Amino acid sequence: MTVMVKRWYRSRRYQFVIFVVIVFCFIYYISLNDSLHREPDLDITRRYIENRLQESLKEDKGTGCDIPHLDPFAKEVTQFDKVLPKVVCDGRDWVKCYLSECKVVPEILATTRDIVCTYWNIIHKSDKEHYLGAPRDVKDDEVYVLEKSDHVKIKCIGTHLNSMLHSKWTGHSLGFRTTVVRKQPPPGRENTINILIFGFDSTSKNGFIRRMPKSYEFLTKELEGIVLQGYNILGDGTPAALFPILTGKNELELPDVRKKMKNNGTMDMMPFIFYKLRDDGYRTAYFEDMPWIGTFQYRFNGFKHQPADHYLRSFYLEESSSGKKWWKGGSNNKYCIGDTPQYKMMMNITEQFLSLDGKKFCFTFIADITHDDFNMISTADEHTVEFLQALRDQGRLRDTLLFVMGDHGPRYAKVRDTLQGKLEERLPFMTIVLPETLRRSRPEALDALKHNAHVLTTPHDIHATVLDAMDLQRYWNPYKVRGADLARGLTLFEPIPKNRSCSEAGIEPHWCTCLRWLNVSDADPLYHRAARAVVDYINSLTEPVRSLCAVRTLLEVSWESRWRANSRLLSFVEARDADGYVGRFGAGLRPDKEHWQVKIAVGPGRGVYEASMTYTKKEDKFLVNARDISRTNAYNNEPSCISATHPHLNMFCYCNG
C-alpha cells in the first residue's frame, strides 16, 4: 500500500472519529439542556407553594373574604349564551340491562321472532387495557345475568314477524354484576349515611343558575339545598378540585404519577376515599364519562386496579372506540349511548346504584355536555329534575347526603374573557342537600351549613364534611398552612369563622376571588415589562425543543391588574390598648412584593394566556411559574409535533411549519 493511500485511510478514520465525538456531544447537550429546563418535581413545587402561602398569610390572616356578588344574568356574560339543539338519540336499543339482568325489550319481542343475542363481557384489566370475554348466546326473552362484569357488548339478529327479512342490532349496556364481595361493616356501623356526589364538568355557580334554571329551583326550593356562595377553586382544571374532595390532599402532596415522569407509579398509591370506605363495608361507585380525557388518566398513569366496586372506564373505551366516536363530529349522536343520551345513562346508573343493598358511596361526574361547550348543559335540565325527583320519591334522599357540584367554571370560552367570567371560573357550583336522618341526629348541622354558605369554602372542606357525615373523622387531614390558626379542611357541619382568609384555606392569590385587584394603566413603567416577562418565560419553556416549537411574540395586552393589601393593614404599627383591640397606625408601608395578573395574546397562532406572577422590588424583576399560567383559548393541533414526547408543553408550543 502506498504512502498516499495510507494517509488517505488515516485521514478518513480521523474524520469518522471526530464525527462520532461531535454527535455524542450534541446528544449530551440536548439531554443536559432538557434536564435543566424540565419541570421540577412535585416536592420542590409543593415547598414553593407552601412558602408563598405563608408569605401571603402574613398579609391576609384573619381578614376574611369579601365574596363577589355577581349577577348571573348580567349582559357581560349573557351575551355569550346560545340555544343549542337538544340531544336526540336515534334508533331503538334491542336490549336493556337493569341492575343485574339484561333482556330484549318488549317492543322488539312484539315485532321480531327467532331472536339470538350474543353477549361479551367487557373485562377491565387496568385503565389502559380491557378485553372482551367469551361470547354467550341468549334467545328471545331469556335473561342474561351480569356476573363477571358490569358491562356487556351485544349483537342481536332476528326475523320480522310479518316477513322473512332479518334485522340486526349491535350495542352496549351496563348494570351491576352479582359477584361483588363486600366487607362486613364494623359492629355498630351497619347503617351509617350514604353519600352521592354528582358533578358536572366546567360548571360555575352562576352558569348553573343561568343554564339549568329548573334544576336549580328544584334543588333549592323542593329539596332545600344550600348553595355555597363562597366555594372557591384551589387550582387549574379538574384534578385540582377532585384530588382534595376524594383524598383530602392536593396533587403536590401525593405521589408523583404523572406520565412524563417516566415512573411506574399509578393512582392505586393514592389515599382515595374509595379504599377507606371499602374497608368500612361500603359499596362504592366511580362513574365518569369521556375516558380519553379522564381526570386521573389524561396527565397521569391512571389506576392499575379499578378504584371502586363499580367503574365505567372500560365500558366507555369499548363503546366509543377509545374516543374515536366523539371526534367524528357533525352529529349529536356522539352524545348518545344507543338510544339514550349519555348524561341520562349516567343518571340512570346512579339511580340504580342507590337502590342496591348496603350502605353506598357514589361519585358521578358528567363531562360530555359541558366540557367543550357549556351551553350544551341546558339539554339536561329537565332530565336532571326528573333524576332528583326520582331519588326523592323513592326515598333515597332520606339517608343519603347529596352534593351537586361543578369542578370549576368554563375555561375555554369567550365568557372567560370578561372580568365576571374570570371570577365565575373560580366560583364553581356546590349545593348540599341534607338527608332527614342527619337533620334529626345533628340538628345543629343545618344552621352551621347555612352560615357556611356565606364564608370562604374549598374542596378540602367537602372532603372533611363527607367524612364527618359518615362519622369517620379519624381520617380528617389536620394539615395547616404554617402560621394559620385553622386547619385547611373544615367540616361544613360546624361554623367556619368569617375571618377565614384565602391563605388559611390553601388558596393561592392566582385563584382567590377575595383579593382586591386594581387595574394597571399602560402608562405604568412596569406595564410592558410584565407582559414581556410572560412571553420570555413561555419561550424559555419551549427552548429545549426550539427546532420544533416557534418563538412566541407578543401581539397584544388585554389587561393587567395588581393586588395590594388594604391600607389599614399596611399602616398598622402596634396595639394601642392592653387587649390588642385598638391599633395605632402610621405611614403606610409599601410591600416589597406585588402580585400581578396579565392577559396577553401571542403569535404565531394567537395563543391567549392569563398569568399570575410576583414582582420583587429589590431585584426589580418578575417571577413567573408555569403553574400560574392558564391558556384561555383551545390550542387544538398547535402542539402536535411534541404532544407525544413533551405533553407538559402542549399549551405553550406552536409547531414550526
C-alpha positions, -999 to 999 in steps of 0.1 A, spaced: 0 0 0 14 33 -10 21 61 15 -6 83 -1 -32 56 3 -22 50 40 -25 88 46 -59 88 29 -72 59 51 -58 75 83 -75 108 73 -108 91 68 -105 73 101 -98 106 120 -128 122 102 -151 94 114 -138 96 150 -144 134 150 -179 129 136 -188 104 163 -175 127 190 -195 157 176 -227 136 175 -221 124 211 -215 159 223 -246 171 205 -268 144 221 -253 151 255 -260 188 251 -296 182 242 -301 158 271 -284 183 295 -304 212 282 -337 192 285 -329 182 321 -321 218 330 -355 230 317 -375 201 329 -403 210 354 -391 205 390 -405 175 409 -437 180 429 -420 181 462 -400 212 452 -431 228 438 -450 220 470 -425 237 492 -425 267 468 -463 269 471 -463 264 509 -437 292 513 -458 315 491 -489 308 511 -470 315 543 -459 349 529 -495 357 518 -508 346 552 -487 374 568 -509 399 548 -544 383 548 -546 363 580 -579 370 597 -591 394 571 -619 371 559 -633 371 524 -655 397 506 -673 372 484 -681 387 450 -719 390 444 -722 386 407 -754 390 387 -759 356 369 -778 375 342 -755 404 336 -752 413 300 -714 409 303 -720 372 304 -754 365 289 -742 379 256 -724 346 251 -754 324 258 -769 305 229 -796 280 224 -783 247 211 -805 218 198 -813 192 225 -796 158 223 -820 134 205 -807 98 200 -817 78 170 -829 42 168 -841 17 193 -820 -5 216 -830 -41 214 -816 -49 249 -817 -31 282 -800 -40 314 -815 -32 348 -795 -40 379 -780 -75 371 -804 -86 344 -802 -79 306 -830 -88 283 -847 -79 250 -872 -51 254 -909 -58 249 -912 -35 218 -887 -57 199 -902 -90 211 -936 -78 198 -922 -73 163 -894 -98 159 -890 -136 162 -861 -161 164 -840 -135 182 -805 -146 191 -783 -121 211 -746 -127 217 -732 -112 248 -695 -104 255 -684 -93 290 -662 -62 289 -635 -72 313 -614 -44 330 -577 -52 334 -564 -17 340 -571 19 329 -551 11 298 -564 -23 290 -596 -43 287 -608 -72 267 -640 -90 256 -649 -123 274 -661 -154 257 -693 -150 237 -726 -164 250 -758 -167 231 -792 -159 246 -825 -165 228 -857 -145 226 -870 -134 261 -843 -153 280 -824 -133 307 -787 -127 307 -773 -122 342 -743 -100 347 -717 -120 367 -682 -113 356 -686 -77 346 -710 -47 349 -707 -41 312 -715 -60 280 -712 -57 243 -742 -72 225 -750 -83 189 -786 -95 181 -802 -109 150 -839 -117 144 -866 -120 118 -896 -97 113 -929 -113 123 -946 -104 90 -917 -111 66 -886 -131 61 -864 -101 64 -837 -103 90 -828 -74 114 -796 -68 132 -786 -47 162 -753 -40 179 -749 -21 211 -736 -19 247 -753 -19 280 -744 -19 317 -757 -28 351 -744 -44 382 -727 -78 384 -739 -102 412 -704 -112 422 -692 -81 441 -679 -92 475 -681 -65 502 -666 -65 536 -689 -66 566 -692 -32 584 -676 -30 618 -701 -35 647 -723 -5 651 -715 9 617 -740 -11 597 -763 19 589 -740 49 585 -751 75 560 -749 71 522 -730 97 501 -738 108 465 -715 134 449 -730 143 415 -708 166 394 -708 184 361 -675 195 344 -668 232 338 -699 244 357 -698 276 377 -724 286 403 -738 314 381 -736 292 350 -758 266 366 -783 292 376 -784 306 340 -784 273 321 -801 249 345 -830 270 360 -854 242 366 -828 221 383 -816 250 404 -852 257 415 -858 221 424 -826 218 443 -830 249 463 -868 250 468 -881 214 467 -850 198 482 -840 228 503 -804 225 491 -779 250 505 -757 267 478 -722 276 488 -718 312 477 -680 314 485 -670 280 472 -635 288 456 -614 266 434 -578 256 445 -561 254 412 -563 249 374 -585 221 360 -605 192 372 -577 174 392 -573 205 414 -609 200 425 -612 163 427 -580 153 444 -589 173 475 -625 160 475 -616 124 471 -583 122 490 -582 152 513 -549 163 497 -538 183 467 -517 169 438 -485 183 452 -489 163 485 -495 130 467 -471 105 450 -460 118 416 -476 96 390 -476 120 360 -470 103 327 -440 125 319 -420 114 350 -412 80 335 -421 60 366 -444 30 371 -465 46 398 -502 46 395 -532 61 411 -535 30 433 -509 46 455 -532 75 465 -553 76 497 -586 77 478 -617 77 499 -630 46 480 -604 25 497 -612 37 532 -649 31 526 -645 -3 512 -628 -13 544 -658 1 563 -683 -20 544 -694 5 518 -704 -4 483 -685 21 461 -690 35 426 -670 59 405 -688 69 373 -670 93 349 -675 97 311 -651 108 284 -623 85 295 -599 97 268 -596 129 289 -602 112 322 -594 132 354 -568 107 366 -556 95 333 -551 124 309 -519 137 327 -514 107 350 -508 70 347 -543 61 359 -553 31 380 -539 -4 377 -569 -18 395 -603 -2 394 -607 21 424 -643 14 432 -666 -17 431 -684 -2 400 -663 17 375 -672 28 339 -638 34 322 -636 1 302 -672 4 292 -667 39 277 -634 29 260 -651 -1 243 -683 17 234 -665 48 219 -636 30 203 -613 49 227 -630 82 219 -630 79 181 -668 82 180 -665 115 198 -643 131 172 -664 123 141 -684 154 147 -714 167 128 -740 148 148 -755 148 182 -751 110 182 -717 114 199 -737 124 230 -756 91 229 -752 56 241 -775 38 218 -810 54 221 -802 72 254 -783 104 259 -750 97 277 -757 120 305 -792 104 310 -775 70 311 -752 83 339 -782 94 358 -799 61 353 -770 40 365 -765 63 395 -802 59 404 -799 21 401 -768 21 423 -786 38 451 -812 11 451 -786 -16 458 -784 -32 493 -760 -20 520 -745 15 525 -732 33 495 -708 59 483 -711 72 447 -691 98 428 -707 106 394 -690 131 370 -705 142 337 -683 160 311 -697 153 277 -723 181 276 -702 207 294 -665 203 286 -664 216 250 -694 240 251 -711 248 284 -743 259 266 -749 222 260 -757 216 296 -792 230 291 -802 199 273 -800 180 306 -822 205 327 -855 186 326 -838 152 330 -818 164 360 -851 174 376 -866 140 369 -835 123 383 -836 143 415 -873 139 418 -870 101 414 -844 100 442 -867 119 465 -898 100 456 -881 66 460 -869 77 495 -832 76 486 -825 110 500 -838 102 535 -804 86 543 -782 100 515 -761 132 518 -763 148 483 -737 171 467 -745 186 433 -713 204 421 -691 217 394 -653 214 394 -647 249 380 -663 274 356 -657 274 319 -620 277 310 -621 278 272 -649 302 264 -654 338 254 -673 345 287 -639 340 305 -625 369 286 -647 392 308 -639 401 344 -671 383 356 -663 353 335 -628 352 351 -644 352 386 -670 326 376 -643 302 366 -630 304 402 -665 300 418 -680 266 408 -714 253 417 -717 235 450 -751 227 466 -756 204 495 -789 186 505 -790 172 540 -809 139 545 -836 135 571 -815 111 592 -787 137 595 -811 166 603 -826 145 631 -793 132 646 -775 165 642 -800 194 642 -772 220 645 -757 209 612 -783 227 591 -777 260 609 -740 256 605 -743 248 568 -765 279 562 -738 300 580 -710 285 560 -729 292 527 -716 328 531 -680 322 541 -650 311 521 -650 273 514 -630 249 492 -629 213 480 -609 204 512 -640 213 532 -661 189 511 -638 160 520 -639 169 557 -677 171 555 -681 138 538 -660 121 565 -679 139 592 -712 128 579 -701 91 579 -686 95 614 -651 89 600 -634 120 615 -604 99 622 -595 102 586 -596 140 586 -564 157 573 -553 181 601 -529 200 578 -525 237 585 -506 263 565 -478 273 587 -488 303 608 -526 296 603 -550 291 632 -574 269 612 -570 236 596 -571 238 558 -600 215 555 -630 221 578 -663 204 581 -693 224 570 -714 209 598 -697 233 623 -695 271 618 -664 283 599 -650 316 611 -660 345 589 -625 359 591 -610 328 573 -587 340 545 -576 326 512 -541 317 525 -555 299 556 -578 279 532 -548 270 510 -559 292 481 -531 309 462 -535 346 451 -539 335 415 -572 317 423 -585 338 452 -617 357 444 -615 376 477 -585 397 466 -589 434 456 -573 438 422 -566 472 408 -563 478 370 -528 489 358 -526 517 333 -505 512 301 -486 543 312 -472 524 342 -435 518 338 -440 480 346 -469 475 322 -450 463 292 -423 446 312 -449 424 329 -463 413 295 -428 406 281 -418 386 312 -446 361 305 -436 358 268 -400 353 277 -409 327 302 -430 308 277 -402 308 252 -378 296 279 -400 265 285 -400 256 248 -363 264 242 -352 227 246 -375 219 216 -368 250 196 -363 231 164 -400 221 167 -416 249 185 -417 285 172 -406 315 193 -437 332 206 -440 370 202 -463 395 220 -493 405 199 -514 425 224 -520 431 261 -557 428 270 -554 440 306 -531 440 336 -540 442 373 -521 444 405 -531 435 440 -520 451 472 -530 446 508 -556 470 523 -542 503 535 -552 497 572 -531 465 572 -501 482 556 -502 512 580 -506 491 612 -478 498 638 -488 483 671 -516 479 696 -527 510 715 -545 491 743 -536 463 765 -561 439 750 -548 444 715 -582 455 700 -573 491 692 -544 497 668 -520 526 662 -515 534 626 -487 553 610 -475 560 574 -484 532 551 -457 507 542 -451 497 506 -447 459 503 -415 447 487 -435 422 466 -465 428 444 -489 402 429 -497 408 392 -521 393 367 -519 399 330 -538 387 299 -519 386 267 -521 372 231 -490 358 214 -482 348 179 -479 327 159 -513 312 162 -527 337 186 -524 319 219 -542 337 247 -529 334 282 -536 347 317 -507 347 341 -501 355 378 -467 365 389 -448 382 416 -428 414 411 -399 418 436 -389 454 441 -355 446 455 -344 426 424 -366 447 401 -379 416 383 -410 395 377 -410 359 389 -431 336 367 -440 299 372 -457 275 348 -483 266 374 -496 302 374 -501 304 336 -535 295 321 -543 291 284 -577 306 279 -583 295 243 -580 260 228 -547 251 213 -562 223 191 -534 208 169 -508 236 175 -485 213 196 -490 181 175 -452 178 169 -444 175 206 -476 161 222 -463 126 224 -429 135 238 -435 167 257 -472 168 267 -465 193 295 -456 219 268 -489 214 249 -504 248 258 -471 267 251 -458 252 218 -468 263 183 -452 238 159 -430 252 131 -441 246 96 
